[in-house]
Amino acid sequence: MLSHVFVGVTDFERAFSFYASIMNELGLKLRFRDDTRPWAGWQSPDAPRPLFLVGTPYDGQAATTGNGQMVALMAADRATVDRTHAAALAGGGVCEGPPGLRPHYHPDYYGAYFRDPDGNKLCICCHTPSTS
């Protein structure tokens, strides 16, 4: 359904460091990094799309967050949700909801929420039952 998601940032170096850690935990690979623009993109190792992109806005204006906007990234399992959320907080993110079940979405929905250093809201989630 999605081709790509672009998240605007104000400090590319800080954002790249933050997102590189998160994408590593999720097993996503860096597709490119272009410091002249600046922007970078990650993808699943087995598919060319969708891409997750971060960079400074194309129009040269300051990046701003949207009220009610959130990007949710899929994790393979609940342990990956936990590790990715911890990596986000260690990298300067702010917790918006610790890892845990959210049965009001569905019985196996396990997610965690945080904001990146620019204030963009993200979710890491898993939709499968616990394997333990």
N, C-alpha and C positions, 0 to 999 in steps of 0.2 A: 504494500500500500504506500509506503513512504520511500522517496528517493533519497532525501537527506534532511537533516535538522541542523540549523546554524544557530549557535549561541554567541551573541555579541559580548565582548570583554573589553575592559579598559587597559589592562596591563597584560600584554600577550605573554611575556616570559613567565609571569606569575601564573597565568591561566594554563599555559602549556604544562608547567610542572604539576599543577593541581590535577588536570585532566589526564596526563600521562599515567599517573599513579592509579587513578580510577579505571582507566581503560585496561591497564595491565591486570588488575584484579579481575576484570570481566573477561579477560582473554581476547580482547580486541587488538588488532594490529594497526600500527601507524601506517597510513597509506601515503601521506605526504606532509611535509612541513615547508612552508614558504615564508621566510623571514622578511622578504621584500614587501609583502602585502600588509601585515603579517596574518597568516592563518595556518591551520593544520586540520587534518581529517583522519579519522579512524574508521575501520570497518571490521566485520567478522572475517576470520581467516579463510572461510569457505564460500564467501559471496562478495561481489563487488558493490552491492547496495544492501541496505541503506548506509549512508555515510553519516557520521556524527562530526560536525565541524565547529571549531571555535576560532574566533578572530575579531579583529577590530571591524566596526561597521564599514561597509563599502562606501557610504556617503561621507566618511571622515568625521561625522558627528560623534558625540559621546555615546557609549553603549548605555542603555537603560533597561531595567527589568520591566516585565509586564505583570500587572495585577491579574492573577488567575491563570497565568501561563506556567506550565511545568512540562519538563521532558522526563519520561519514564524509560529507563533502560532495563532490559531483561537480564536476569542472572540465571545461571544454570541450576543453582540450588540455594538453599537458605544460608548455608555457610558462606557462600559468595556474597550474598546480601550483607551479612554481618561484616565480612572483611572489607568490602567496598565502602560501606558506611564509615567504618573505622578509618580507612585511608582518607576519605573525604574530610573527616574532622581533623585528622592529623595534618592534613595539607592546608588547613585554614578555613575549611567549610564550617557552617553553623547548622546544628541539628534542628530539623523541623518535625521530627518524629522518629524515635529510635526503632531499630529493627523489631518486627513482631508481626503476629497474625493480625489481619484486618478482616474478620469474618463478615463484616457488613458489606464487603465487596463480593466475596465468595469464601467457602470454608478453607481453601488452601492458599489464599492470597497472603503472601508474606512479603512485607515491604519495609523500606526505610526511606526517610525523606531528609533532604539537606539543601542548603543554599551554598553556591560557590562563593569565592571571595568577592565577586561582583554583585551578588544578590540574586542570581538566577536560581530558580528552584528546580531541583531534580529529585527523582525517585529511582531507587533500585528495587526491583521486585522479582519474585519467583511465583509461579502459579501452580506448582506441582506439590503433591503431598511430601511430607518429611520422609527422608530415607532412613532415619534412625529409629 
